[in-house]
Amino acid sequence: MKARLNITIEQNILSEVKQYASKQNTSVSELVEDYFTTLTKTTKKKNIIQMIESMKPAAIEKNADLKELIYKEQSGKYGF
């Protein structure tokens, strides 16, 4: 069952998101739902691509040791 959710965001961001959704042949609602689904997944095992994609870009420096970052992510030190 679907439920309604009201959110407040900056108008310029909303405009960009609507354009992006249109180019992807989807809706803003579907984008938000997909993001929330990804955000709340509780699967214990992830492959390396999923782990890297789940990290915030600012947390990955140019010369970062990805093995170390993944270890820390799994141990919950960064809260990715």
N, C-alpha and C positions, 0 to 999 in steps of 0.2 A: 504494500500500500504506500502510495506517495503522500508526502506531507509538504506543506508550504513552509518556506523559510524566507524571512525578510532580512536582507543585509544592507549595510550602508557602506558605500565606497566612493572614492573620488570620481567625479564625472569623466575626467579624461581617461582614467583606467577603464571605466565601464565602456567607453567608446572603443578603446583598443581591444578589449575582450570581445565585444560584439563583432568587430571586424574579424578578429581571429576565428571566432566560432563560425562565422559565415564562410570563411575560406576553408574551414575544416568540415563543412557541411554538418554542423552540429549546433546545439543550443548552449547558451550560457549555463542553463540549469544542468545540462549533461556534463559540461566541463567541471562545474562545481561538484557534482555528484561523483564523477570519476576521481577528482582530486581528494575528496573526503574518503573515498573507498581506499585509495592508495595510502592516505595518511593513517588510516585506522587499521590497516591489515595487521594481523597478529601472527602471521606465519613466522615460525622460528627459523626456518632455513631459507636463506636467500642465496641466489647465485651472485657472483662478483659484480655483474652488471647491475643488478637490482640494488646492491649495497652502494655502489658508486653513485647511481642515479638518485638514491635517497638522501645523499649528503648535500648539504647546502653548498652552492658554488663558492661562497666566501670562505668556507672551511677548507677548501682544497687549493693549496698554494701550487704555484707552477712546478716546483721541484719536490712536491710532497711525496712521502713514502706511503703509497696507497695501502700496502700491507699493514703498516702501523695504524693508519686511519681506520681501516676495516676492523682491526683488532679492538681498537678503542670504541668504535661504534657498537660492536657486539657486546662489549662489556658495559655499555651505557654511560661512558664518561662524557660524551659530547651531546647526547640527546638528539641525534639526528632523526 
